[in-house]
Amino acid sequence: MPLSILDNFYLSDEELENSPSRQHGIDRETETTLRVYGCDLIQEAGILLQFPQAAMATGQVLFHRFYCKRSMKDFNVKKVAATALWLGAKLEEVPEVSQHPEKLVRKVLVTVDRICSRREDAKPSLLELSSKAYASFREALVRYEREMLKAFGFITHVHHPHKQMLNYCQVIRADTAHHALMQEAWSIVNDSLRTTLCLRFRPHVIACGAIFYAARRLHVALPEEPPWWRVFGVEEAGMFEVVRVMHELYQRPRAEHIPVFRHILPSKPPTPVLSPAPGAEKRGGPLDGASAERGAVPAAPVAAAALAAGLGGAEGGGGGSAPRAPTSIGGGGAPRLT
């Protein structure tokens, strides 16, 4: 594949432990909870919007990748989830993106906000399109989308394990003999998108882990002589790690939002500093001690007096020339602002 040399989306465990959020003081449990929460938002909103599963899956992968580049303290989890869903719909070519893009943006924003409001408020509210909250949310979506593309280097291709899982089930004859196994493995693959498995393992490893875990949950025997997963080039260690992570996910309570985003208030604009024009110091600077003793007069009063004298001469008809602009008197330049 031509893009394989640019495929830098798979990280080691050490790199995941040193994510930007961890560097900003967010502990592992909080980061994991917020990752699950954001992916839940994407999945639920996608279902309500009747998006294809590929769009929701792509959005969840992009969500995880983004928080490997940026911190949860700098980018709001809810708004990143909405942006990832919108970008996933664009990448998977949801028809409404090209037909009615503005209408689809409104649907995404209102749906995500409604889900968050229903989860967190006793009396959920509806996001009004004419409100400042909607305008702020839409502006954030545009800004976050641009930030996502910059973080990814505009490389947004995603490979999902769903298709490989179905092919593997056909190879081991699990699609006809045990249809429930294939359905269970499909659900496990979908749920794996709530974890960072998509950042640690390639799709064929996740596919084998989902089949293995589904077989154990349904007590279905699969070929083990030779082990079926080795036929697909998967090692036991990677497959068992996928099973362990998924088992821990199913033991977790429902993820709730934890406020970690820091609202950075706009700082007061600095006071402008006026620099002197070139050569101003030569034409006239601050009064030194000698000129002060001689009683030098500041430039502004002298200039005003000169202008008044000129106007008086013009009115009396003594001088027919027009008044000249005030000139600088030696040592009487305007003070510098520092």
C-alpha distance (Angstrom), angle and dihedral (degrees) to the residues before:
residue distance angle dihedral
M1 . . .
P2 3.83 . .
L3 3.81 93.2 .
S4 3.80 94.3 51.2
I5 3.80 91.6 93.4
L6 3.82 88.5 57.7
D7 3.80 94.1 44.7
N8 3.80 98.8 115.1
F9 3.80 97.5 146.6
Y10 3.81 96.8 106.6
L11 3.78 114.4 91.1
S12 3.76 135.3 -171.4
D13 3.78 123.2 -117.8
E14 3.80 89.9 -105.5
E15 3.80 91.7 54.5
L16 3.80 91.6 49.8
E17 3.81 90.2 49.6
N18 3.81 88.8 53.5
S19 3.80 96.7 50.2
P20 3.84 120.0 148.2
S21 3.80 90.1 -104.3
R22 3.80 91.4 55.6
Q23 3.78 90.1 49.0
H24 3.81 88.1 55.9
G25 3.80 92.6 54.9
I26 3.82 102.1 -94.8
D27 3.79 109.8 140.7
R28 3.78 124.3 -130.7
E29 3.80 96.6 -105.2
T30 3.80 93.1 51.2
E31 3.78 92.7 48.7
T32 3.81 91.5 48.4
T33 3.80 91.7 49.2
L34 3.80 92.8 50.0
R35 3.80 91.7 47.8
V36 3.79 90.2 53.8
Y37 3.81 90.8 44.4
G38 3.81 93.1 52.0
C39 3.80 92.7 47.9
D40 3.80 90.3 48.8
L41 3.81 88.3 55.0
I42 3.79 91.7 51.0
Q43 3.80 93.6 47.8
E44 3.80 95.8 45.5
A45 3.80 94.3 44.7
G46 3.79 91.2 47.2
I47 3.78 91.2 53.1
L48 3.80 92.2 49.6
L49 3.81 90.3 48.4
Q50 3.83 90.2 47.7
F51 3.80 93.1 -123.5
P52 3.81 118.7 165.2
Q53 3.79 115.5 -99.2
A54 3.80 90.5 -111.9
A55 3.82 91.2 63.3
M56 3.80 92.5 51.4
A57 3.80 92.4 45.0
T58 3.81 92.1 50.1
G59 3.80 90.7 48.2
Q60 3.81 91.9 53.1
V61 3.80 92.9 49.3
L62 3.81 90.8 49.6
F63 3.81 89.0 48.7
H64 3.82 91.2 56.4
R65 3.78 93.5 43.9
F66 3.78 92.8 51.2
Y67 3.78 93.5 56.0
C68 3.78 89.1 53.4
K69 3.81 86.4 63.7
R70 3.81 102.3 33.4
S71 3.79 136.7 35.6
M72 3.79 127.7 -109.0
K73 3.79 87.8 -133.1
D74 3.79 90.7 62.6
F75 3.82 99.7 39.8
N76 3.80 124.5 45.1
V77 3.82 112.4 -119.6
K78 3.81 94.6 -141.1
K79 3.79 94.0 50.6
V80 3.79 92.2 44.5
A81 3.82 89.1 52.4
A82 3.81 91.4 52.5
T83 3.80 90.6 47.0
A84 3.80 92.7 48.6
L85 3.81 91.0 50.8
W86 3.81 90.9 49.2
L87 3.80 92.1 48.1
G88 3.80 91.2 46.1
A89 3.80 90.2 53.6
K90 3.80 89.5 52.0
L91 3.79 94.1 48.0
E92 3.80 93.2 47.6
E93 3.81 90.0 46.8
V94 3.77 99.9 -121.4
P95 3.85 102.5 -165.8
E96 3.79 95.2 -126.8
V97 3.81 91.1 59.8
S98 3.79 91.4 70.3
Q99 3.79 96.8 31.8
H100 3.80 102.6 45.7
P101 3.82 108.8 3.1
E102 3.82 96.9 162.3
K103 3.77 91.7 49.0
L104 3.80 91.1 49.9
V105 3.81 91.8 50.1
R106 3.79 89.2 54.8
K107 3.80 90.8 49.6
V108 3.79 93.0 50.2
L109 3.80 94.2 48.3
V110 3.79 95.5 44.8
T111 3.81 92.9 45.4
V112 3.81 95.4 49.3
D113 3.80 91.7 45.3
R114 3.81 90.8 48.9
I115 3.81 92.2 51.8
C116 3.81 91.8 49.5
S117 3.79 91.9 46.2
R118 3.79 92.2 49.1
R119 3.80 91.8 50.7
E120 3.79 98.2 45.5
D121 3.81 106.9 29.2
A122 3.77 129.0 64.1
K123 3.82 88.4 -144.4
P124 3.81 107.5 36.5
S125 3.79 116.5 -150.8
L126 3.78 133.3 -153.5
L127 3.79 120.7 -117.4
E128 3.80 108.0 -116.5
L129 3.79 114.8 -139.3
S130 3.81 91.6 -140.4
S131 3.80 94.9 50.6
K132 3.77 127.7 105.0
A133 3.80 89.1 -122.5
Y134 3.80 91.0 61.8
A135 3.81 92.5 47.0
S136 3.81 90.1 50.1
F137 3.82 92.0 47.4
R138 3.79 92.2 50.0
E139 3.78 92.2 47.7
A140 3.80 89.5 50.6
L141 3.82 91.0 51.1
V142 3.81 91.4 55.1
R143 3.80 91.9 45.8
Y144 3.80 94.2 45.6
E145 3.80 92.5 48.2
R146 3.79 89.9 54.4
E147 3.80 90.4 47.3
M148 3.83 91.0 49.7
L149 3.78 93.2 53.0
K150 3.80 90.5 47.9
A151 3.81 91.4 49.7
F152 3.82 91.6 50.1
G153 3.77 93.9 44.3
F154 3.82 86.0 -121.6
I155 3.83 89.4 -67.8
T156 3.79 104.2 128.2
H157 3.80 105.8 152.5
V158 3.81 114.1 136.9
H159 3.81 131.0 -167.7
H160 3.79 116.4 -157.9
P161 3.83 126.2 -157.0
H162 3.81 95.0 -135.8
K163 3.79 97.5 92.9
Q164 3.80 93.9 44.2
M165 3.79 90.7 49.2
L166 3.81 90.8 55.3
N167 3.82 91.4 47.5
Y168 3.81 92.0 50.1
C169 3.80 90.9 50.3
Q170 3.79 89.2 54.0
V171 3.81 91.9 49.4
I172 3.81 93.8 52.7
R173 3.83 90.1 41.2
A174 3.77 93.5 -117.6
D175 3.80 94.7 129.2
T176 3.81 95.7 71.5
A177 3.82 104.0 26.7
H178 3.80 95.7 42.5
H179 3.78 110.9 22.9
A180 3.81 90.4 163.9
L181 3.81 88.7 59.6
M182 3.78 91.9 57.8
Q183 3.81 91.4 47.8
E184 3.80 91.5 48.9
A185 3.81 91.8 48.7
W186 3.81 89.7 50.0
S187 3.81 90.5 54.6
I188 3.80 91.2 48.3
V189 3.81 91.2 51.6
N190 3.80 89.8 51.8
D191 3.79 91.6 48.8
S192 3.81 91.5 48.1
L193 3.80 87.6 70.0
R194 3.81 88.2 72.4
T195 3.79 89.0 65.6
T196 3.79 133.4 59.7
L197 3.81 92.1 -105.9
C198 3.81 89.0 109.6
L199 3.82 87.1 61.8
R200 3.81 95.9 47.2
F201 3.81 107.1 38.0
R202 3.76 136.6 37.2
P203 3.81 119.3 -113.4
H204 3.82 97.1 -100.0
V205 3.83 91.3 56.4
I206 3.82 91.6 51.1
A207 3.81 90.3 46.7
C208 3.81 92.1 54.4
G209 3.79 91.8 45.0
A210 3.81 90.7 52.4
I211 3.82 92.0 50.3
F212 3.81 92.1 47.3
Y213 3.81 93.1 48.5
A214 3.80 92.6 45.7
A215 3.81 90.7 50.8
R216 3.80 91.5 52.0
R217 3.80 92.9 47.8
L218 3.81 92.5 49.4
H219 3.84 94.5 37.6
V220 3.79 93.0 -122.3
A221 3.79 118.2 157.2
L222 3.79 117.1 -133.0
P223 3.81 129.5 -171.9
E224 3.79 112.5 -77.0
E225 3.81 102.8 168.2
P226 2.94 95.0 96.7
P227 3.81 99.1 9.8
W228 3.80 107.8 -106.9
W229 3.82 94.8 -138.9
R230 3.80 92.7 61.4
V231 3.77 89.3 61.4
F232 3.80 86.6 67.6
G233 3.80 94.6 46.6
V234 3.82 97.0 -104.9
E235 3.80 124.6 140.5
E236 3.78 122.3 -139.5
A237 3.79 94.2 -121.4
G238 3.80 94.1 59.1
M239 3.80 93.5 43.3
F240 3.80 93.2 48.7
E241 3.81 90.5 49.0
V242 3.81 89.1 55.8
V243 3.81 89.5 51.0
R244 3.81 91.8 48.5
V245 3.80 93.7 50.5
M246 3.80 92.5 47.7
H247 3.79 92.2 48.3
E248 3.81 90.2 52.4
L249 3.80 90.0 48.7
Y250 3.79 91.8 55.8
Q251 3.81 90.3 50.7
R252 3.81 93.5 55.5
P253 3.80 122.2 97.7
R254 3.76 119.9 -118.1
A255 3.78 110.5 -65.9
E256 3.80 116.2 -112.1
H257 3.77 128.6 -166.8
I258 3.80 116.2 -93.0
P259 3.82 114.6 -163.6
V260 3.80 107.8 -127.4
F261 3.80 100.3 136.0
R262 3.79 111.1 113.3
H263 3.79 114.5 -140.3
I264 3.78 104.4 -139.2
L265 3.79 109.5 -151.8
P266 3.79 117.2 -143.3
S267 3.78 110.4 -99.0
K268 3.79 123.0 -125.8
P269 3.80 110.2 -91.9
P270 3.80 112.5 -109.4
T271 3.78 119.8 -105.1
P272 3.82 109.3 -103.0
V273 3.78 116.2 -113.8
L274 3.79 116.5 -144.3
S275 3.77 114.6 -143.4
P276 3.83 120.5 -153.5
A277 3.76 120.5 -101.5
P278 3.81 116.2 -101.5
G279 3.79 109.7 -78.8
A280 3.79 94.5 13.2
E281 3.78 91.7 124.1
K282 3.81 90.3 56.1
R283 3.81 94.9 48.4
G284 3.75 94.7 49.8
G285 3.75 136.0 -26.9
P286 3.78 135.9 176.4
L287 3.79 116.4 -44.7
D288 3.73 114.1 -91.6
G289 3.79 124.2 -147.0
A290 3.80 96.1 -92.4
S291 3.78 95.8 51.8
A292 3.78 90.7 46.0
E293 3.78 90.5 55.5
R294 3.80 90.4 50.5
G295 3.82 88.4 55.6
A296 3.78 100.2 -113.5
V297 3.79 112.0 -165.9
P298 3.84 121.1 -129.9
A299 3.77 115.4 -106.6
A300 3.82 98.0 -119.9
P301 3.86 98.1 62.4
V302 3.81 92.2 42.0
A303 3.79 91.7 49.5
A304 3.81 90.7 49.7
A305 3.80 91.1 49.6
A306 3.80 91.7 49.2
L307 3.79 91.3 49.9
A308 3.82 91.7 49.5
A309 3.81 90.9 49.5
G310 3.78 91.0 51.0
L311 3.78 92.4 50.0
G312 3.80 90.4 47.6
G313 3.80 91.5 52.6
A314 3.76 91.1 50.2
E315 3.78 92.9 51.8
G316 3.83 92.3 48.6
G317 3.76 92.0 49.7
G318 3.80 90.9 -128.6
G319 3.78 92.7 122.1
G320 3.74 121.1 29.1
S321 3.79 95.0 -163.4
A322 3.78 120.3 104.8
P323 3.79 117.4 -109.8
R324 3.79 113.9 -88.2
A325 3.75 124.9 -128.7
P326 3.78 114.5 -95.8
T327 3.75 113.6 -89.0
S328 3.75 129.1 -150.2
I329 3.80 117.5 -98.6
G330 3.78 116.6 -141.9
G331 3.79 111.2 -83.0
G332 3.81 93.6 5.4
G333 3.81 102.8 101.6
A334 3.82 119.8 145.6
P335 3.81 114.4 -89.0
R336 3.79 117.9 -100.7
L337 3.78 120.8 -117.2
T338 3.75 111.5 -129.2
